[in-house]
Amino acid sequence: MVKVRDEHPVRDDGSIDLELWLQRLQMQTDIADAEQLCRACETVSTALEVSRTENDDWTESHKNCYIIGLEMAQILAELQQDQETLVAAVLYRAVREEKLSLAKVKNEFGASIET
């Protein structure tokens, strides 16, 4: 099997090293506000944890909305997409799986990300 991209950087406790992931992303494309992208990642991570406490069926899959969002953003960064696109990619799967509302996305990230 061909390996197309690196795995996400993982800490000793098994969690994704978001800071290192963001650094890698910034090497691929221009990110003017890394804090906004970090907030999007943390928003999805929190939404996933809440759904796990509610025994949500979607969270039992091998790849959850958080990991899929990171993967989507990574692919789009390789294609030189802008920051809004990367933020929307991170949030998309959580919205699709109804772990995050569009109203919350609009409130926290603005209408341009929501649409």
Backbone as a chain_set.jsonl record, in Angstrom:
{"seq": "MVKVRDEHPVRDDGSIDLELWLQRLQMQTDIADAEQLCRACETVSTALEVSRTENDDWTESHKNCYIIGLEMAQILAELQQDQETLVAAVLYRAVREEKLSLAKVKNEFGASIET", "coords": {"N": [[0.843, -1.174, 0.0], [0.516, 2.222, -0.754], [1.841, 4.996, 0.916], [0.593, 8.104, 1.322], [0.651, 10.524, 2.79], [2.098, 11.898, 5.804], [1.484, 10.539, 9.067], [-0.636, 11.904, 11.638], [0.917, 13.984, 14.06], [1.554, 12.509, 17.15], [1.174, 12.571, 20.656], [2.718, 11.188, 23.655], [0.613, 10.295, 25.234], [-1.254, 9.525, 23.418], [-2.856, 11.434, 22.276], [-3.443, 13.899, 19.698], [-0.825, 15.983, 18.66], [-1.451, 19.059, 18.468], [-0.169, 21.529, 18.147], [2.237, 20.884, 16.797], [1.103, 19.783, 14.5], [-0.134, 22.043, 13.404], [2.164, 23.578, 12.893], [3.348, 22.047, 10.861], [1.376, 22.329, 8.913], [1.543, 25.054, 8.396], [3.901, 25.134, 7.003], [3.129, 24.308, 4.564], [1.212, 26.024, 3.514], [0.032, 29.455, 3.528], [-0.885, 30.704, 6.575], [-2.566, 33.031, 8.139], [-3.746, 33.523, 10.622], [-3.163, 31.547, 12.935], [-4.25, 30.986, 15.375], [-7.046, 31.054, 15.032], [-7.472, 28.76, 13.489], [-6.544, 26.868, 15.275], [-8.448, 27.225, 17.312], [-10.712, 26.258, 15.961], [-10.031, 23.549, 15.707], [-9.918, 22.84, 18.442], [-12.57, 23.341, 19.135], [-13.945, 21.356, 17.701], [-12.769, 19.079, 18.836], [-13.661, 19.299, 21.491], [-16.45, 19.119, 21.061], [-16.571, 16.512, 20.143], [-15.734, 15.087, 22.424], [-17.872, 15.673, 24.158], [-19.944, 14.368, 22.806], [-19.083, 11.766, 23.067], [-19.485, 11.284, 25.771], [-22.165, 11.139, 25.728], [-22.684, 8.772, 24.547], [-22.686, 8.561, 21.687], [-23.203, 7.068, 18.563], [-21.589, 7.597, 16.259], [-19.063, 8.187, 17.206], [-17.716, 5.879, 17.71], [-16.421, 4.897, 15.531], [-13.388, 4.154, 13.679], [-12.068, 6.412, 12.616], [-12.695, 9.523, 13.715], [-14.729, 12.562, 13.745], [-12.985, 14.624, 14.357], [-10.363, 13.762, 13.64], [-10.822, 13.27, 10.913], [-11.484, 15.863, 10.083], [-9.009, 17.153, 10.486], [-7.481, 15.745, 8.615], [-8.782, 16.48, 6.231], [-8.25, 19.252, 6.205], [-5.484, 19.162, 6.011], [-5.084, 18.026, 3.452], [-6.267, 20.043, 1.886], [-4.559, 22.15, 2.523], [-2.232, 21.294, 1.278], [-3.039, 21.731, -1.275], [-2.892, 24.401, -1.398], [-4.983, 26.015, -0.366], [-6.986, 28.689, 1.092], [-7.025, 30.125, 4.448], [-9.656, 30.307, 5.553], [-10.943, 28.246, 4.201], [-9.556, 26.044, 5.214], [-10.251, 26.173, 7.939], [-13.025, 25.786, 7.72], [-12.975, 23.188, 6.71], [-11.968, 21.724, 8.889], [-14.105, 22.003, 10.663], [-16.293, 20.959, 9.285], [-16.997, 18.082, 9.239], [-17.817, 17.624, 11.88], [-20.079, 19.227, 12.003], [-21.63, 17.977, 10.049], [-22.033, 15.491, 11.262], [-23.653, 16.28, 13.253], [-22.613, 17.13, 15.687], [-21.903, 19.616, 16.164], [-23.376, 22.753, 15.827], [-24.537, 24.75, 13.048], [-25.183, 27.32, 13.772], [-23.546, 27.766, 15.995], [-21.054, 27.616, 14.736], [-21.254, 29.869, 13.037], [-21.499, 31.882, 14.975], [-19.046, 31.69, 16.391], [-17.055, 31.686, 14.42], [-17.808, 33.186, 12.262], [-19.826, 34.317, 9.44], [-18.717, 33.773, 6.935], [-17.318, 31.413, 7.237], [-19.303, 29.708, 8.02], [-20.935, 29.437, 5.756]], "CA": [[0.0, 0.0, 0.0], [1.282, 3.453, -0.862], [1.56, 5.981, 1.954], [0.544, 9.386, 0.634], [1.037, 11.624, 3.672], [2.512, 11.509, 7.149], [0.471, 10.414, 10.108], [-0.716, 13.069, 12.516], [1.855, 13.87, 15.181], [0.853, 12.014, 18.335], [1.896, 12.659, 21.934], [2.867, 9.924, 24.392], [-0.683, 9.863, 25.779], [-2.116, 9.123, 22.313], [-3.571, 12.581, 21.704], [-2.772, 14.557, 18.58], [-0.051, 17.169, 19.007], [-2.048, 20.086, 17.619], [0.832, 22.553, 17.857], [3.124, 20.358, 15.746], [0.283, 19.649, 13.296], [-0.265, 23.393, 12.855], [3.468, 23.959, 12.34], [3.486, 21.344, 9.575], [0.437, 22.951, 7.978], [2.07, 26.373, 8.039], [4.968, 24.945, 6.025], [2.507, 23.988, 3.287], [0.389, 27.123, 3.016], [0.045, 30.649, 4.354], [-1.936, 30.774, 7.582], [-2.402, 34.349, 8.761], [-4.233, 33.501, 12.001], [-3.094, 30.161, 13.404], [-5.128, 30.871, 16.542], [-8.392, 30.718, 14.557], [-7.447, 27.35, 13.091], [-6.41, 26.127, 16.528], [-9.773, 27.277, 17.955], [-11.599, 25.341, 15.233], [-9.641, 22.196, 16.116], [-10.336, 22.649, 19.826], [-14.035, 23.299, 19.139], [-14.35, 20.018, 17.253], [-12.316, 18.121, 19.848], [-14.591, 19.415, 22.613], [-17.744, 18.575, 20.623], [-16.411, 15.056, 20.093], [-15.718, 14.588, 23.805], [-19.24, 15.762, 24.666], [-20.747, 13.304, 22.192], [-18.642, 10.482, 23.639], [-20.134, 11.117, 27.067], [-23.577, 10.873, 25.452], [-22.711, 7.485, 23.837], [-23.032, 8.786, 20.29], [-22.733, 5.974, 17.722], [-20.564, 8.027, 15.3], [-17.742, 8.306, 17.823], [-17.089, 4.571, 17.85], [-15.688, 4.537, 14.321], [-11.933, 4.279, 13.762], [-11.721, 7.807, 12.362], [-13.775, 10.39, 14.17], [-14.86, 13.846, 13.047], [-11.793, 15.439, 14.633], [-9.272, 13.269, 12.786], [-11.21, 13.502, 9.519], [-11.343, 17.298, 9.853], [-7.578, 17.442, 10.343], [-7.039, 15.192, 7.334], [-9.313, 17.325, 5.157], [-7.487, 20.501, 6.211], [-4.135, 18.862, 5.528], [-5.168, 17.878, 1.992], [-6.526, 21.366, 1.309], [-3.334, 22.954, 2.67], [-1.338, 20.843, 0.21], [-3.569, 22.341, -2.502], [-2.708, 25.842, -1.219], [-6.246, 26.7, -0.103], [-6.857, 29.748, 2.088], [-7.279, 29.784, 5.842], [-11.094, 30.076, 5.77], [-11.24, 26.907, 3.692], [-8.992, 25.085, 6.171], [-11.095, 26.207, 9.139], [-14.292, 25.132, 7.353], [-12.706, 21.753, 6.576], [-11.859, 21.152, 10.238], [-15.425, 22.021, 11.29], [-17.321, 20.354, 8.434], [-17.479, 16.755, 9.622], [-18.537, 17.731, 13.148], [-21.41, 19.758, 11.671], [-22.339, 16.914, 9.321], [-22.414, 14.452, 12.229], [-24.518, 16.963, 14.214], [-21.939, 17.341, 16.955], [-21.684, 21.049, 16.202], [-24.426, 23.415, 15.051], [-24.135, 25.842, 12.162], [-25.318, 28.567, 14.531], [-22.324, 27.911, 16.797], [-19.983, 27.924, 13.788], [-21.413, 31.265, 12.63], [-21.241, 32.729, 16.136], [-17.645, 31.652, 16.804], [-16.102, 31.81, 13.323], [-18.306, 34.131, 11.273], [-20.701, 33.846, 8.364], [-17.942, 33.279, 5.796], [-16.971, 30.021, 7.531], [-20.569, 28.97, 8.105], [-21.472, 29.128, 4.433]], "C": [[0.893, 1.243, 0.0], [0.852, 4.415, 0.24], [1.691, 7.358, 1.329], [1.005, 10.54, 1.52], [1.398, 11.08, 5.05], [1.31, 11.372, 8.068], [0.437, 11.71, 10.92], [0.293, 12.891, 13.639], [1.1, 13.541, 16.464], [1.761, 12.131, 19.553], [1.973, 11.275, 22.587], [1.541, 9.394, 24.921], [-1.682, 9.456, 24.688], [-2.894, 10.262, 21.675], [-2.759, 13.204, 20.574], [-2.065, 15.811, 19.079], [-0.467, 18.281, 18.048], [-1.034, 21.158, 17.23], [1.774, 22.107, 16.729], [2.363, 20.197, 14.435], [0.137, 21.004, 12.609], [1.051, 23.884, 12.243], [3.688, 23.315, 10.972], [2.588, 21.973, 8.514], [0.955, 24.297, 7.494], [3.243, 26.279, 7.067], [4.408, 24.703, 4.623], [1.742, 25.149, 2.678], [0.444, 28.295, 3.993], [-1.16, 30.646, 5.291], [-1.706, 32.062, 8.371], [-2.763, 34.34, 10.246], [-4.296, 32.056, 12.489], [-4.012, 29.934, 14.602], [-6.553, 30.497, 16.127], [-8.469, 29.244, 14.168], [-7.333, 26.459, 14.322], [-7.745, 26.086, 17.272], [-10.75, 26.33, 17.283], [-11.31, 23.904, 15.64], [-10.113, 21.901, 17.54], [-11.852, 22.574, 19.951], [-14.532, 21.915, 18.746], [-13.953, 18.959, 18.28], [-13.258, 18.124, 21.052], [-15.95, 18.827, 22.258], [-17.697, 17.049, 20.572], [-16.428, 14.462, 21.493], [-17.117, 14.62, 24.425], [-20.085, 14.627, 24.098], [-20.344, 11.936, 22.716], [-19.301, 10.236, 24.986], [-21.621, 10.811, 26.901], [-23.755, 9.57, 24.671], [-23.199, 7.608, 22.408], [-22.414, 7.686, 19.429], [-21.597, 6.368, 16.788], [-19.17, 7.994, 15.9], [-17.034, 6.974, 17.942], [-16.288, 4.164, 16.619], [-14.196, 4.809, 14.506], [-11.498, 5.728, 13.578], [-12.905, 8.68, 12.739], [-13.749, 11.728, 13.445], [-13.655, 14.751, 13.255], [-10.649, 15.031, 13.7], [-9.59, 13.518, 11.317], [-11.095, 14.977, 9.17], [-9.896, 17.708, 9.665], [-7.052, 16.939, 9.002], [-7.52, 16.035, 6.156], [-8.528, 18.635, 5.067], [-6.079, 20.279, 5.67], [-4.11, 18.73, 4.003], [-5.364, 19.239, 1.332], [-5.326, 22.301, 1.446], [-2.324, 22.57, 1.59], [-1.748, 21.428, -1.135], [-3.548, 23.87, -2.426], [-4.02, 26.611, -1.045], [-6.063, 27.723, 1.018], [-7.283, 29.282, 3.479], [-8.756, 29.512, 6.114], [-11.494, 28.682, 5.309], [-10.736, 25.844, 4.657], [-9.829, 25.017, 7.444], [-12.421, 25.499, 8.862], [-14.113, 23.621, 7.237], [-12.629, 21.077, 7.941], [-13.244, 21.013, 10.867], [-16.469, 21.172, 10.566], [-17.872, 19.03, 8.968], [-18.245, 16.779, 10.946], [-19.944, 18.283, 12.932], [-22.228, 18.672, 10.993], [-22.836, 15.82, 10.263], [-23.273, 15.011, 13.366], [-23.916, 17.03, 15.617], [-21.738, 18.829, 17.214], [-22.743, 21.705, 15.322], [-23.844, 24.49, 14.142], [-24.219, 27.188, 12.876], [-24.075, 28.816, 15.378], [-21.143, 28.258, 15.903], [-20.048, 29.392, 13.385], [-21.052, 32.21, 13.77], [-19.742, 32.803, 16.468], [-16.647, 31.954, 15.678], [-16.556, 32.74, 12.197], [-19.087, 33.479, 10.137], [-19.912, 33.275, 7.186], [-17.521, 31.83, 6.003], [-18.228, 29.164, 7.515], [-21.076, 28.555, 6.723], [-20.485, 28.303, 3.671]], "O": [[1.911, 1.283, 0.691], [-0.339, 4.625, 0.47], [2.765, 7.738, 0.862], [1.686, 11.446, 1.04], [1.047, 9.955, 5.406], [0.27, 12.0, 7.871], [1.376, 12.505, 10.882], [0.503, 11.776, 14.118], [0.131, 14.212, 16.818], [2.953, 11.832, 19.491], [1.359, 10.319, 22.114], [1.361, 8.183, 25.045], [-2.817, 9.087, 24.989], [-3.527, 10.071, 20.637], [-1.539, 13.048, 20.51], [-2.637, 16.602, 19.829], [0.092, 18.424, 16.96], [-1.047, 21.64, 16.098], [2.063, 22.88, 15.815], [2.919, 20.45, 13.366], [0.266, 21.108, 11.39], [1.047, 24.53, 11.195], [4.157, 23.967, 10.04], [2.99, 22.131, 7.361], [0.819, 24.636, 6.319], [3.546, 27.252, 6.376], [5.109, 24.868, 3.625], [1.633, 25.249, 1.455], [0.855, 28.139, 5.143], [-2.307, 30.591, 4.848], [-0.772, 32.162, 9.166], [-2.158, 35.063, 11.038], [-5.352, 31.425, 12.457], [-4.494, 28.822, 14.819], [-7.2, 29.701, 16.807], [-9.443, 28.565, 14.495], [-7.966, 25.405, 14.388], [-8.133, 25.043, 17.8], [-11.536, 25.668, 17.961], [-12.232, 23.128, 15.89], [-10.649, 20.825, 17.806], [-12.368, 21.826, 20.782], [-15.433, 21.368, 19.382], [-14.727, 18.043, 18.557], [-13.61, 17.064, 21.57], [-16.543, 18.112, 23.066], [-18.669, 16.379, 20.919], [-17.072, 13.439, 21.722], [-17.5, 13.692, 25.137], [-20.853, 13.997, 24.825], [-21.181, 11.036, 22.801], [-19.64, 9.098, 25.31], [-22.261, 10.29, 27.815], [-24.85, 9.287, 24.185], [-24.046, 6.828, 21.972], [-21.222, 7.404, 19.553], [-20.711, 5.55, 16.538], [-18.192, 7.793, 15.18], [-15.842, 6.945, 18.252], [-15.549, 3.18, 16.664], [-13.794, 5.587, 15.371], [-10.641, 6.213, 14.316], [-13.981, 8.581, 12.15], [-12.86, 11.994, 12.635], [-13.346, 15.57, 12.389], [-10.042, 15.882, 13.05], [-8.715, 13.933, 10.557], [-10.652, 15.315, 8.073], [-9.583, 18.515, 8.79], [-6.274, 17.622, 8.336], [-6.775, 16.277, 5.206], [-8.182, 19.075, 3.971], [-5.548, 21.124, 4.95], [-3.215, 19.261, 3.345], [-4.708, 19.553, 0.338], [-5.099, 23.149, 0.583], [-1.638, 23.436, 1.048], [-0.916, 21.602, -2.025], [-4.115, 24.549, -3.283], [-4.147, 27.736, -1.528], [-5.112, 27.64, 1.795], [-7.826, 28.191, 3.651], [-9.078, 28.571, 6.84], [-12.297, 28.015, 5.962], [-11.418, 24.847, 4.892], [-10.087, 23.933, 7.967], [-12.883, 24.702, 9.679], [-15.0, 22.859, 7.621], [-13.164, 19.984, 8.127], [-13.525, 20.016, 11.531], [-17.43, 20.716, 11.185], [-19.084, 18.882, 9.128], [-19.214, 16.038, 11.116], [-20.89, 17.859, 13.595], [-23.395, 18.47, 11.329], [-23.931, 15.287, 10.081], [-23.584, 14.302, 14.323], [-24.639, 16.991, 16.612], [-21.441, 19.246, 18.334], [-22.981, 21.261, 14.199], [-22.794, 25.065, 14.431], [-23.419, 28.088, 12.615], [-23.602, 29.949, 15.47], [-20.318, 29.098, 16.263], [-19.032, 30.086, 13.388], [-20.379, 33.218, 13.559], [-19.235, 33.878, 16.792], [-15.536, 32.417, 15.935], [-15.784, 33.045, 11.288], [-19.015, 32.271, 9.912], [-20.401, 32.374, 6.505], [-17.381, 31.09, 5.03], [-18.207, 28.026, 7.048], [-21.587, 27.449, 6.55], [-20.743, 27.933, 2.525]]}, "num_chains": 1, "name": "protein.A"}
